[in-house]
Structure formats: structure tokens, C-alpha cells
Amino acid sequence: MKILNIACGAVGAYFCGRLAQHGADAAVCVRRDAELIRKDGFQIKSIAGDFIFRPAMVLENAADYPDTADYIFLTSKVLPEADPLELLRGVVKPGSVIVLIQNGIGIEDRLAEAFPENEILSAVAYIGVTRVAAGKIEHKGAGKLIIGKFGGGESNACRKLCQLFEAAGVTAEYTCNIAFYRWKKLLWNVPFNALSVLSGGLLTGEMTDNGRMEKLCAELMREVIAVAHGCGVELAEDMIGENIEYTRNFPPYKTSMLIDCENHRPLEVDAIVGNVVKLAEKLNINVPHLETIYTLLKAFDNHARTAGK
């Protein structure tokens, strides 16, 4: 099995590293530390067992990959400067399956238009994993994937990939309705990621204190549900209370967007919030709370990018 992971960071290193442990020929394309990774591999400290992932090949330009990959993983942040078409240009060959392990909604459409003959698998990841130093990864929580064919329906390629992950010790759930799970994860990501940044750094537990912030989280989730319904995805209203209660009872932590903010990295504003607002506008659905946080978060991110130059 030949695998190529483009924009391989902490998430990609962990999941593709597990496949490599089980015998996959896994190459990576990295944005930094290429020489170090060629020499020492990825040093991964994991709650599921520490290991070293030594890629079959470490590239700085994906177009230099000399073979045809069975599965091409894209695990980059969904940012304007990380154009997926540019990242995949010259790499996608007939028969290659594209696998997106990324956050957000509406992230597959351009790829489906650009590569109509290639199957696209969309994956939702539940994992706590971070890069702590050059070539060093820490996996502290979860480690589950839910994978399905973009557009829905059966997929032998998806079933095979799930089986490969399971054999490698990674929980990988196959679904014929990946859109439901993308919206379900977004239901949590929209309020807690956005508000953790806009509040100046609140932890998750501080946003579920039965106060005004918790009410705002609930209102944002209610609007996300309305847009999901408009797109034909039925999310139950009681998911709002379930998300809040789960977060309240979980040890308080910093969201991934807050961590990116504190490290002066660009934020996934459009993938997580903006695309929902754009869908609402297209469907003529009133989402005043979403529009407000999108406007503020976009302005904050643009200001931070400009100030950092």
C-alpha cells in the first residue's frame, strides 16, 4: 500500500505513522524540518504507545513524489495560503484516492471539481496531538477517525482504508453519511473555537459556567443546526445540551484555534465559521450570532496577519 501525506504535521504524522507501523509504504511532504525527519524520523510520544515513524520518503515538494500513491492524505490546516489544488498539483494520478483529514465544512467541493475521476474520502478526526518540537509529536488524547465518501454512499476504497487503520490499532469508523459527522463536529467547533479566541483566551470549562457565555454557545449551535437542516443534514436539537454538558464535565483545556492564536499562527476562520455563514446567506437563513462572530474573528485574524508582517 503506497501512501503520500501532503503537508504532514502532527495529525498526519500520527495517523500515517500508525499505517507505516503496519507495513504501509508511507511517504510525507513536509513544510519544515525535512533534513531532521529524514535523519531521525518523527519521534511520537503516544498514550497508545510511543513509536518512531520513519517515512519511506521525505519530500519538500509533493510534485517530486516519483510513484502513484494509492491514498493521498491532505492534513494541512484549511487556510487561504494552503491552496489544496496547488498542494495536489502533479501528484494525483488515475486511481489515487484523495483523503482529507481536516476541519470545517465545504472543503471538498473544489477538489471534486478539479479531480472528477478520483474518489475523495472525507475524514473527521477526534484526537489530541501536537508538535512540541522539531520532529517531536505528543499524542495525549483520543485517536479516532470517522471516514466516508464525499457525497455519501458506499465505497470499497473507504472500507479498505478503515480496515487498514483498524489493523494498525487506530479506531476508524466507516460511514455512508460523512456529511452528518462533519456537521456534528462543527456544532462544537464553531462556538468553542471562535469564542475561546474572541474572549481573550477562555478555557472550555470557563465557557460552560451556566452564564452568558454558555448561552451564547447554545445560540451559535442553534444557528449551526438551522444551516445544517437547510443543507439536508438533520442534527437533533438535544445535541446542544449534550455538547455543553460533555464540555462542562471534561477537564478544561485550550481549543486548537486558541493554541494557533497564542502561537501567532493563521486561524481556520472560513473553514470553521465563514463557510457556514456563506451557506446561510445562500439558503436565506437568518444567523445573526454567527455573522457577528465571523465578522469579528475575520477582522481579528486579518489584523494579526498584518501586524505579524
C-alpha atoms as one frame of an Amber mdcrd trajectory, in Angstrom:
protein
   0.000   0.000   0.000   1.528   3.319  -1.106   0.568   6.394   0.905   1.580
  10.015   0.455   0.810  12.535   3.190   0.954  16.114   1.932   1.531  18.918
   4.462   2.305  16.322   7.095   2.071  17.831  10.572   1.198  16.298  13.915
  -2.115  14.771  12.809  -0.689  13.321   9.608   2.447  12.019  11.305   0.404
  10.141  13.892  -2.183   8.532  11.616   0.143   7.759   8.701   2.816   6.664
  11.140   0.453   4.040  12.523  -0.210   2.781   8.981   3.538   2.634   8.343
   3.938   0.572  11.521   1.590  -1.933   9.942   3.571  -2.135   6.719   2.312
   0.713   4.526   4.838   2.450   2.270   4.263   5.939   3.680   5.947   8.998
   2.181   5.475  12.516   3.513   5.749  16.046   2.208   6.663  18.494   4.990
   6.881  22.262   5.249   9.830  22.274   7.655  12.449  20.095   9.355  12.851
  17.843   6.305  16.515  17.010   6.936  15.896  16.248  10.607  12.966  13.966
   9.761  14.986  12.167   7.088  17.655  11.505   9.706  15.618  10.753  12.839
  12.019  10.309  11.696   9.084  11.578  13.728   9.562  10.859  17.444   5.994
  10.209  18.628   5.109  10.032  22.310   1.646   8.480  22.483  -0.903   7.319
  25.036  -1.311   4.315  22.722   2.406   3.508  22.832   5.466   5.526  21.819
   6.997   4.902  18.405   9.240   6.382  15.729   7.729   6.987  12.313  10.425
   6.773   9.661   8.781   7.754   6.358   9.762   5.855   3.232  10.475   9.243
   1.669  10.584  12.826   2.990   9.814  15.477   0.384   9.663  19.254   0.440
   7.701  19.397  -2.815   4.915  16.864  -3.341   5.409  17.000  -7.117   8.745
  15.229  -6.581   6.937  12.060  -5.493   8.059   9.529  -8.134   5.301   6.948
  -7.753   1.495   6.661  -7.863   0.012   6.761  -4.390  -2.972   4.564  -3.572
  -4.088   7.082  -0.962  -3.078  10.753  -0.868  -3.683  12.279   2.554  -4.124
  16.032   2.929  -3.784  17.018   6.591  -2.937  20.725   6.388  -4.865  23.464
   8.130  -7.613  24.833   5.870  -6.181  28.293   5.169  -6.248  30.648   2.157
  -2.487  30.310   1.720  -2.672  26.490   1.706  -4.493  26.053  -1.609  -5.338
  22.338  -1.848  -5.211  22.389  -5.652  -1.650  23.714  -5.547  -0.665  21.160
  -2.916  -2.043  18.298  -5.026  -0.944  19.558  -8.433   1.004  16.910 -10.349
   0.537  14.288  -7.634  -2.984  12.976  -8.186  -2.839  10.130 -10.700  -5.565
   7.848 -12.115  -6.673   5.521  -9.353  -5.341   7.661  -6.495  -7.835   8.198
  -3.678  -7.723  11.626  -2.005  -8.258  11.594   1.780  -8.978  14.836   3.643
  -8.321  14.772   7.391  -9.206  18.406   8.024 -11.630  20.584   9.967 -14.550
  22.527   8.599 -17.376  22.322   6.117 -17.435  22.799   2.338 -13.766  21.894
   1.979 -14.163  19.119  -0.590 -16.051  20.914  -3.368 -13.112  22.432  -5.269
 -11.231  19.136  -5.199 -14.257  17.255  -6.530 -14.425  19.703  -9.442 -10.691
  19.553 -10.114 -10.376  15.755  -9.898 -13.721  14.343 -11.069 -12.247  10.923
 -11.846 -10.692  10.449  -8.400 -12.595   9.330  -5.348 -12.494  11.707  -2.400
 -12.764  10.418   1.155 -13.615  12.876   3.907 -12.436  12.130   7.441 -13.369
  13.606  10.807 -10.610  13.199  13.392 -11.022  13.124  17.149  -7.500  13.370
  18.515  -5.357  15.447  20.835  -1.964  15.597  19.148   0.552  18.431  18.862
   4.029  19.194  17.564   6.119  20.083  20.620   9.481  20.494  18.877  11.127
  19.822  15.530  10.261  16.231  14.614   8.672  15.590  18.015   4.951  14.816
  18.393   2.859  14.286  21.519  -0.410  12.340  21.343  -2.336  12.986  24.563
  -5.938  12.092  23.851  -8.369  10.067  21.726  -7.222   8.971  18.257 -10.386
   8.108  16.343 -11.360   8.648  12.712 -14.762   8.614  11.041 -14.331   8.246
   7.275 -16.788   8.326   4.390 -17.023   9.031   0.693 -17.602  12.676  -0.163
 -21.163  12.936  -1.418 -22.215   9.858   0.514 -22.780   6.272  -0.475 -20.792
   3.057  -0.451 -17.041   2.981  -1.051 -14.782  -0.048  -1.241 -11.740   2.228
  -1.010 -13.086   3.683   2.222 -13.856   0.285   3.723 -10.356  -0.882   2.835
  -8.759   2.188   4.435 -10.798   1.740   7.620  -9.669  -1.890   7.768  -6.039
  -0.811   7.366  -6.369   1.675  10.214  -8.089  -0.857  12.468  -5.335  -3.389
  11.792  -2.831  -0.683  12.748  -4.571  -0.062  16.075  -6.468   3.092  15.088
 -10.225   3.206  15.578 -11.662   4.054  12.155 -15.432   4.093  11.717 -16.833
   3.693   8.222 -19.891   5.759   7.313 -22.068   6.278   4.258 -23.077   9.713
   5.600 -19.912  11.662   6.361 -21.776  14.974   5.981 -23.645  14.253   9.225
 -20.394  13.776  11.148 -18.771  16.859   9.638 -21.709  18.988  10.780 -21.805
  17.230  14.140 -18.171  18.124  14.841 -18.733  21.640  13.528 -21.532  22.034
  16.061 -18.866  22.013  18.784 -16.043  23.644  16.835 -17.922  26.807  15.872
 -18.781  28.151  19.341 -15.893  26.879  21.423 -13.063  27.586  18.983 -14.315
  31.013  17.958 -15.228  32.212  21.437 -12.026  30.943  23.023 -10.151  33.409
  20.788 -12.624  36.308  20.885 -12.914  36.099  24.689  -9.197  36.602  25.073
  -8.288  33.032  25.979 -11.079  31.322  27.905 -10.696  27.599  28.517 -13.536
  25.278  27.539 -14.710  24.901  31.129 -14.977  28.677  31.519 -17.425  28.779
  28.609 -19.794  26.273  30.238 -20.423  28.023  33.541 -24.224  28.386  33.229
 -23.701  32.056  32.415 -23.977  34.354  29.407 -21.077  32.698  27.577 -22.785
  29.317  27.785 -25.991  30.847  26.436 -24.058  32.342  23.541 -22.529  28.915
  22.792 -26.033  27.457  22.714 -27.325  30.178  20.370 -24.440  29.616  17.972
 -25.093  25.869  17.955 -28.773  26.506  17.319 -27.892  28.536  14.217 -25.452
  25.863  13.005 -28.265  23.298  13.296 -30.547  25.536  11.230 -27.972  25.771
   8.424 -27.283  22.033   8.573 -31.027  21.388   8.206 -31.052  23.721   5.204
 -28.327  21.542   3.666 -30.348  18.386   4.276 -28.416  17.213   7.355 -30.608
  16.529  10.375 -28.892  17.423  13.650 -31.074  16.957  16.736 -31.770  19.955
  18.975 -30.771  17.982  22.071 -27.195  17.839  20.724 -26.811  21.395  22.061
 -27.293  20.334  25.671 -25.218  17.204  25.138 -22.276  19.225  23.788 -22.421
  21.706  26.644 -22.721  19.011  29.311 -19.878  16.984  27.799 -17.646  20.061
  27.704 -18.584  21.063  31.243 -17.583  17.650  32.599 -14.362  17.392  30.572
 -11.125  18.791  32.061 -10.829  22.430  30.890  -8.419  22.919  28.005  -7.393
  25.328  25.259  -9.068  24.847  21.891  -6.907  24.257  18.815  -7.821  27.689
  17.451  -6.759  29.353  20.691  -3.434  27.489  20.576  -2.917  28.683  16.995
  -3.749  32.228  18.085  -1.327  32.184  21.009   1.406  30.896  18.706   0.713
  33.663  16.174  -0.443  31.219  13.517  -3.241  31.915  10.987  -6.706  30.772
  12.065  -9.123  28.473  10.195 -11.790  31.183  10.230 -13.526  30.434   6.942
 -13.431  26.640   7.105 -14.974  26.535  10.570 -17.208  29.648  10.703 -17.196
  31.542   7.420 -18.410  28.707   5.217 -21.410  28.196   7.498 -22.293  31.888
   7.189 -21.941  31.735   3.395 -24.226  28.714   3.235 -26.758  30.539   5.420
 -26.709  33.512   3.040 -27.204  31.210   0.060 -30.136  29.479   1.781 -31.581
  32.745   3.147 -31.305  31.553   6.769 -31.013  34.197   9.487 -27.859  33.628
  11.600 -27.111  36.912  13.428 -24.842  35.390  16.087 -22.774  33.506  13.501
 -22.462  36.607  11.333 -21.231  38.628  14.303 -18.546  36.206  15.440 -17.436
  35.613  11.845 -17.023  39.357  11.261 -15.053  39.796  14.489 -12.929  36.679
  14.054 -12.102  37.523  10.426 -11.085  41.053  11.417  -9.005  39.727  14.320
  -7.218  37.212  12.088  -6.564  39.767   9.335  -5.181  42.254  11.875  -2.920
  39.614  13.421  -1.606  38.588   9.983  -0.877  42.208   9.050   0.731  43.015
  12.401   2.965  39.963  12.088   4.455  41.082   8.775
